[in-house]
Amino acid sequence: MLLHPDHEPAKAHPTNYFGWMINGASLFNQIEVIHPLLVDPNVDIGGPICLETFPHAAARALAGEVVLAKQKRKARGCLLERAGIDVSQLANIDEVDAALCALVAHRFLVGDIKTYGESGTGFIVVPGTPLPSIGAIVDGRFVNQNQCLYLSIRAVAMPLRPPLQGGVCAVTGSQG
């Protein structure tokens, strides 16, 4: 994978604003030498591959609805918890995002993905099906996951697992 032909201005940016993309493209180019790019999600190449995912798109696919970027650490951590992943040792948003991308890789291995892109440049891979829907009882009414992130949760019906620190991920079970 090469950077866009106009990547020289990005490299010259005075605050290194695009540095993360330049570093990511460089890492991708190095990995692709030993792990080929996923060019057809329907063909098993019989070995390791390199795939691209995007944490916000993965979170959106897992939630089955828009996930607000303002609350990305809480929202993504909640989604990982809903998937049965312990987030207590994840120290920052980069570690949360890495765990989210690992979950996408797992979904790839079990055949539950959706892709965006084309074979020439590769695909963005996201989970194919959302996690079961959740919500909580807040002040006597049921609210969805995004609302839970903003409200003080006082009562929870039928908790499936303990909430995240801060009580933002109190859940009730329902399939959807």
CYANA upper distance limits for C-alpha pairs under 8 A (distance plus 0.5 A):
  1 MET  CA     25 ALA  CA      7.20
  1 MET  CA     28 PHE  CA      7.31
  1 MET  CA     29 ASN  CA      6.27
  1 MET  CA    121 THR  CA      7.59
  2 LEU  CA     25 ALA  CA      7.21
  2 LEU  CA     29 ASN  CA      7.90
  3 LEU  CA      7 HIS  CA      6.50
  3 LEU  CA     22 ILE  CA      7.87
  3 LEU  CA     25 ALA  CA      6.99
  6 ASP  CA     10 ALA  CA      8.12
  7 HIS  CA     11 LYS  CA      6.90
  8 GLU  CA     12 ALA  CA      6.81
  9 PRO  CA     13 HIS  CA      6.75
 10 ALA  CA     16 ASN  CA      8.18
 10 ALA  CA     17 TYR  CA      8.18
 10 ALA  CA     18 PHE  CA      6.22
 10 ALA  CA     19 GLY  CA      8.28
 11 LYS  CA     16 ASN  CA      7.52
 11 LYS  CA     18 PHE  CA      7.52
 11 LYS  CA     19 GLY  CA      7.58
 11 LYS  CA     22 ILE  CA      7.93
 12 ALA  CA     16 ASN  CA      7.91
 13 HIS  CA     17 TYR  CA      6.98
 13 HIS  CA     18 PHE  CA      7.84
 18 PHE  CA     22 ILE  CA      6.84
 19 GLY  CA     23 ASN  CA      6.50
 20 TRP  CA     24 GLY  CA      6.46
 21 MET  CA     25 ALA  CA      6.57
 22 ILE  CA     26 SER  CA      6.70
 23 ASN  CA     27 LEU  CA      6.64
 24 GLY  CA     28 PHE  CA      6.53
 25 ALA  CA     29 ASN  CA      6.62
 26 SER  CA     30 GLN  CA      6.90
 27 LEU  CA     31 ILE  CA      6.67
 28 PHE  CA     32 GLU  CA      6.44
 29 ASN  CA     33 VAL  CA      7.34
 30 GLN  CA     34 ILE  CA      8.28
 31 ILE  CA     35 HIS  CA      6.35
 31 ILE  CA     36 PRO  CA      8.43
 31 ILE  CA     50 CYS  CA      7.70
 32 GLU  CA     36 PRO  CA      5.42
 32 GLU  CA     37 LEU  CA      6.52
 32 GLU  CA     49 ILE  CA      8.42
 32 GLU  CA     50 CYS  CA      6.79
 35 HIS  CA     48 PRO  CA      6.01
 35 HIS  CA     49 ILE  CA      5.05
 35 HIS  CA     50 CYS  CA      5.80
 36 PRO  CA     48 PRO  CA      7.94
 36 PRO  CA     49 ILE  CA      5.52
 36 PRO  CA     50 CYS  CA      6.10
 37 LEU  CA     49 ILE  CA      6.41
 37 LEU  CA     50 CYS  CA      5.26
 37 LEU  CA     51 LEU  CA      6.63
 37 LEU  CA    122 GLY  CA      6.97
 38 LEU  CA     49 ILE  CA      6.59
 38 LEU  CA     50 CYS  CA      6.38
 38 LEU  CA     51 LEU  CA      5.97
 38 LEU  CA    119 SER  CA      8.19
 38 LEU  CA    122 GLY  CA      6.44
 38 LEU  CA    123 PHE  CA      7.36
 39 VAL  CA    118 GLU  CA      7.86
 39 VAL  CA    119 SER  CA      4.90
 39 VAL  CA    120 GLY  CA      7.48
 39 VAL  CA    121 THR  CA      8.21
 39 VAL  CA    122 GLY  CA      5.88
 39 VAL  CA    123 PHE  CA      7.56
 40 ASP  CA    119 SER  CA      6.70
 41 PRO  CA    115 THR  CA      8.12
 45 ILE  CA     49 ILE  CA      8.45
 51 LEU  CA    122 GLY  CA      8.18
 51 LEU  CA    123 PHE  CA      7.62
 51 LEU  CA    124 ILE  CA      7.78
 51 LEU  CA    125 VAL  CA      7.46
 52 GLU  CA    122 GLY  CA      8.21
 52 GLU  CA    123 PHE  CA      6.96
 52 GLU  CA    124 ILE  CA      5.57
 52 GLU  CA    125 VAL  CA      6.50
 53 THR  CA     57 ALA  CA      8.25
 53 THR  CA     58 ALA  CA      7.65
 53 THR  CA    101 CYS  CA      7.05
 53 THR  CA    104 VAL  CA      7.90
 53 THR  CA    124 ILE  CA      5.49
 53 THR  CA    125 VAL  CA      5.41
 53 THR  CA    126 VAL  CA      6.76
 54 PHE  CA     58 ALA  CA      6.54
 54 PHE  CA    101 CYS  CA      7.85
 54 PHE  CA    124 ILE  CA      7.55
 54 PHE  CA    125 VAL  CA      8.16
 54 PHE  CA    126 VAL  CA      8.07
 55 PRO  CA     59 ALA  CA      6.52
 55 PRO  CA     97 ASP  CA      6.23
 55 PRO  CA    100 LEU  CA      6.91
 55 PRO  CA    101 CYS  CA      6.86
 56 HIS  CA     60 ARG  CA      6.67
 56 HIS  CA     67 VAL  CA      8.34
 56 HIS  CA     69 ALA  CA      8.09
 57 ALA  CA     61 ALA  CA      6.68
 57 ALA  CA    126 VAL  CA      7.15
 58 ALA  CA     62 LEU  CA      6.63
 58 ALA  CA    100 LEU  CA      7.80
 58 ALA  CA    101 CYS  CA      8.05
 58 ALA  CA    104 VAL  CA      7.58
 58 ALA  CA    125 VAL  CA      8.42
 58 ALA  CA    126 VAL  CA      5.42
 58 ALA  CA    127 PRO  CA      6.75
 59 ALA  CA     63 ALA  CA      6.49
 59 ALA  CA     67 VAL  CA      7.40
 59 ALA  CA     75 ALA  CA      8.49
 59 ALA  CA     76 ARG  CA      6.68
 59 ALA  CA     79 LEU  CA      7.68
 59 ALA  CA    100 LEU  CA      8.13
 60 ARG  CA     64 GLY  CA      6.44
 60 ARG  CA     65 GLU  CA      6.28
 60 ARG  CA     66 VAL  CA      6.11
 60 ARG  CA     67 VAL  CA      6.15
 61 ALA  CA     65 GLU  CA      7.68
 61 ALA  CA    126 VAL  CA      6.98
 61 ALA  CA    127 PRO  CA      6.37
 61 ALA  CA    128 GLY  CA      7.55
 61 ALA  CA    129 THR  CA      7.38
 61 ALA  CA    130 PRO  CA      6.18
 62 LEU  CA     79 LEU  CA      7.56
 62 LEU  CA    127 PRO  CA      6.84
 62 LEU  CA    129 THR  CA      7.13
 62 LEU  CA    130 PRO  CA      4.54
 62 LEU  CA    131 LEU  CA      5.83
 63 ALA  CA     67 VAL  CA      7.65
 63 ALA  CA     79 LEU  CA      7.53
 63 ALA  CA    130 PRO  CA      6.00
 63 ALA  CA    131 LEU  CA      6.72
 63 ALA  CA    133 SER  CA      7.93
 64 GLY  CA    129 THR  CA      8.24
 64 GLY  CA    130 PRO  CA      5.54
 64 GLY  CA    131 LEU  CA      7.94
 67 VAL  CA     72 LYS  CA      8.10
 67 VAL  CA     75 ALA  CA      7.55
 67 VAL  CA    146 ASN  CA      7.29
 68 LEU  CA     72 LYS  CA      7.04
 68 LEU  CA     75 ALA  CA      8.28
 68 LEU  CA    146 ASN  CA      7.91
 71 GLN  CA     75 ALA  CA      6.36
 71 GLN  CA    149 LEU  CA      7.90
 72 LYS  CA     76 ARG  CA      6.15
 72 LYS  CA     93 ILE  CA      8.44
 73 ARG  CA     77 GLY  CA      6.34
 73 ARG  CA     92 ASN  CA      8.36
 73 ARG  CA     93 ILE  CA      6.12
 73 ARG  CA     96 VAL  CA      7.57
 74 LYS  CA     78 CYS  CA      6.50
 74 LYS  CA    149 LEU  CA      7.65
 74 LYS  CA    168 VAL  CA      7.90
 75 ALA  CA     79 LEU  CA      6.80
 75 ALA  CA    146 ASN  CA      7.92
 75 ALA  CA    149 LEU  CA      7.70
 76 ARG  CA     80 LEU  CA      6.77
 76 ARG  CA     96 VAL  CA      7.45
 76 ARG  CA     97 ASP  CA      8.04
 76 ARG  CA    100 LEU  CA      7.90
 77 GLY  CA     81 GLU  CA      6.72
 77 GLY  CA     87 VAL  CA      6.97
 77 GLY  CA     96 VAL  CA      6.94
 78 CYS  CA     82 ARG  CA      6.65
 78 CYS  CA    164 LEU  CA      7.61
 78 CYS  CA    168 VAL  CA      8.21
 78 CYS  CA    169 CYS  CA      6.19
 79 LEU  CA     83 ALA  CA      6.79
 79 LEU  CA    131 LEU  CA      8.37
 80 LEU  CA     84 GLY  CA      6.98
 80 LEU  CA     85 ILE  CA      5.76
 80 LEU  CA     86 ASP  CA      7.91
 80 LEU  CA     87 VAL  CA      7.58
 80 LEU  CA     99 ALA  CA      8.23
 80 LEU  CA    100 LEU  CA      7.28
 81 GLU  CA     85 ILE  CA      5.49
 81 GLU  CA     86 ASP  CA      6.61
 81 GLU  CA     87 VAL  CA      7.23
 81 GLU  CA    164 LEU  CA      8.26
 82 ARG  CA    131 LEU  CA      7.73
 83 ALA  CA    131 LEU  CA      7.55
 87 VAL  CA     96 VAL  CA      7.98
 90 LEU  CA     95 GLU  CA      6.00
 90 LEU  CA     96 VAL  CA      6.46
 91 ALA  CA     95 GLU  CA      6.99
 91 ALA  CA     96 VAL  CA      8.30
 92 ASN  CA     96 VAL  CA      6.92
 93 ILE  CA     97 ASP  CA      6.47
 94 ASP  CA     98 ALA  CA      6.61
 95 GLU  CA     99 ALA  CA      6.71
 96 VAL  CA    100 LEU  CA      6.71
 97 ASP  CA    101 CYS  CA      6.66
 98 ALA  CA    102 ALA  CA      6.67
 99 ALA  CA    103 LEU  CA      6.73
100 LEU  CA    104 VAL  CA      6.95
101 CYS  CA    105 ALA  CA      6.83
102 ALA  CA    106 HIS  CA      6.78
103 LEU  CA    107 ARG  CA      6.71
104 VAL  CA    108 PHE  CA      6.67
104 VAL  CA    113 ILE  CA      8.30
104 VAL  CA    125 VAL  CA      7.82
104 VAL  CA    126 VAL  CA      6.54
104 VAL  CA    127 PRO  CA      6.29
105 ALA  CA    109 LEU  CA      6.86
106 HIS  CA    110 VAL  CA      6.96
107 ARG  CA    111 GLY  CA      6.62
107 ARG  CA    112 ASP  CA      5.52
107 ARG  CA    113 ILE  CA      6.66
107 ARG  CA    127 PRO  CA      6.53
107 ARG  CA    128 GLY  CA      8.31
108 PHE  CA    112 ASP  CA      6.31
108 PHE  CA    113 ILE  CA      6.16
108 PHE  CA    125 VAL  CA      8.44
108 PHE  CA    127 PRO  CA      8.05
112 ASP  CA    127 PRO  CA      6.47
112 ASP  CA    128 GLY  CA      5.33
112 ASP  CA    129 THR  CA      7.24
113 ILE  CA    125 VAL  CA      7.00
113 ILE  CA    126 VAL  CA      6.10
113 ILE  CA    127 PRO  CA      4.89
113 ILE  CA    128 GLY  CA      4.31
113 ILE  CA    129 THR  CA      7.84
114 LYS  CA    125 VAL  CA      6.46
114 LYS  CA    126 VAL  CA      5.92
114 LYS  CA    127 PRO  CA      6.43
114 LYS  CA    128 GLY  CA      5.16
115 THR  CA    123 PHE  CA      6.32
115 THR  CA    124 ILE  CA      6.05
115 THR  CA    125 VAL  CA      5.19
115 THR  CA    126 VAL  CA      6.83
116 TYR  CA    123 PHE  CA      5.85
116 TYR  CA    124 ILE  CA      5.63
116 TYR  CA    125 VAL  CA      7.20
117 GLY  CA    121 THR  CA      7.81
117 GLY  CA    122 GLY  CA      6.70
117 GLY  CA    123 PHE  CA      5.04
117 GLY  CA    124 ILE  CA      6.82
118 GLU  CA    122 GLY  CA      6.13
118 GLU  CA    123 PHE  CA      6.45
119 SER  CA    123 PHE  CA      7.47
132 PRO  CA    173 GLY  CA      8.18
132 PRO  CA    174 SER  CA      7.10
132 PRO  CA    175 GLN  CA      5.53
132 PRO  CA    176 GLY  CA      6.00
133 SER  CA    173 GLY  CA      7.76
133 SER  CA    174 SER  CA      6.47
133 SER  CA    175 GLN  CA      6.39
133 SER  CA    176 GLY  CA      5.79
134 ILE  CA    144 ASN  CA      6.93
134 ILE  CA    145 GLN  CA      6.66
134 ILE  CA    171 VAL  CA      6.15
134 ILE  CA    172 THR  CA      6.27
134 ILE  CA    173 GLY  CA      6.43
134 ILE  CA    174 SER  CA      6.90
135 GLY  CA    142 PHE  CA      6.91
135 GLY  CA    143 VAL  CA      5.89
135 GLY  CA    144 ASN  CA      4.90
135 GLY  CA    145 GLN  CA      5.77
135 GLY  CA    148 CYS  CA      7.67
135 GLY  CA    170 ALA  CA      7.93
135 GLY  CA    171 VAL  CA      5.87
135 GLY  CA    172 THR  CA      6.24
135 GLY  CA    173 GLY  CA      8.24
136 ALA  CA    141 ARG  CA      8.42
136 ALA  CA    142 PHE  CA      5.96
136 ALA  CA    143 VAL  CA      6.13
136 ALA  CA    144 ASN  CA      7.31
136 ALA  CA    145 GLN  CA      8.12
136 ALA  CA    148 CYS  CA      7.40
136 ALA  CA    153 ILE  CA      8.17
136 ALA  CA    155 ALA  CA      8.33
136 ALA  CA    156 VAL  CA      6.24
136 ALA  CA    157 ALA  CA      7.44
136 ALA  CA    170 ALA  CA      6.50
136 ALA  CA    171 VAL  CA      5.75
136 ALA  CA    172 THR  CA      6.34
137 ILE  CA    141 ARG  CA      5.64
137 ILE  CA    142 PHE  CA      5.03
137 ILE  CA    143 VAL  CA      6.98
137 ILE  CA    153 ILE  CA      7.89
137 ILE  CA    154 ARG  CA      8.28
137 ILE  CA    155 ALA  CA      6.32
137 ILE  CA    156 VAL  CA      5.68
137 ILE  CA    157 ALA  CA      6.80
138 VAL  CA    142 PHE  CA      6.74
138 VAL  CA    143 VAL  CA      7.30
138 VAL  CA    148 CYS  CA      8.44
138 VAL  CA    151 LEU  CA      8.05
138 VAL  CA    152 SER  CA      7.82
138 VAL  CA    153 ILE  CA      5.79
138 VAL  CA    154 ARG  CA      6.43
138 VAL  CA    155 ALA  CA      6.52
138 VAL  CA    156 VAL  CA      7.78
139 ASP  CA    153 ILE  CA      7.99
139 ASP  CA    154 ARG  CA      6.96
139 ASP  CA    155 ALA  CA      7.56
140 GLY  CA    155 ALA  CA      8.15
143 VAL  CA    147 GLN  CA      6.39
143 VAL  CA    148 CYS  CA      6.97
144 ASN  CA    148 CYS  CA      6.76
145 GLN  CA    149 LEU  CA      7.13
145 GLN  CA    169 CYS  CA      8.17
146 ASN  CA    150 TYR  CA      7.74
147 GLN  CA    151 LEU  CA      6.88
148 CYS  CA    152 SER  CA      7.99
148 CYS  CA    153 ILE  CA      7.64
148 CYS  CA    168 VAL  CA      6.73
148 CYS  CA    169 CYS  CA      7.64
148 CYS  CA    170 ALA  CA      8.48
149 LEU  CA    168 VAL  CA      6.07
149 LEU  CA    169 CYS  CA      8.08
152 SER  CA    168 VAL  CA      8.45
153 ILE  CA    167 GLY  CA      7.49
153 ILE  CA    168 VAL  CA      7.80
153 ILE  CA    170 ALA  CA      8.11
156 VAL  CA    170 ALA  CA      6.87
156 VAL  CA    171 VAL  CA      7.45
156 VAL  CA    172 THR  CA      7.80
157 ALA  CA    171 VAL  CA      8.04
157 ALA  CA    172 THR  CA      6.46
158 MET  CA    171 VAL  CA      7.91
158 MET  CA    172 THR  CA      5.87
158 MET  CA    173 GLY  CA      7.76
159 PRO  CA    170 ALA  CA      7.07
159 PRO  CA    171 VAL  CA      5.82
159 PRO  CA    172 THR  CA      5.88
159 PRO  CA    173 GLY  CA      8.05
160 LEU  CA    171 VAL  CA      6.77
160 LEU  CA    172 THR  CA      6.87
160 LEU  CA    173 GLY  CA      7.16
161 ARG  CA    170 ALA  CA      8.39
161 ARG  CA    171 VAL  CA      8.01
162 PRO  CA    170 ALA  CA      7.57
163 PRO  CA    167 GLY  CA      5.64
163 PRO  CA    168 VAL  CA      6.99
163 PRO  CA    169 CYS  CA      5.28
163 PRO  CA    170 ALA  CA      5.27
163 PRO  CA    171 VAL  CA      7.96
164 LEU  CA    168 VAL  CA      6.52
164 LEU  CA    169 CYS  CA      5.97
164 LEU  CA    170 ALA  CA      8.06
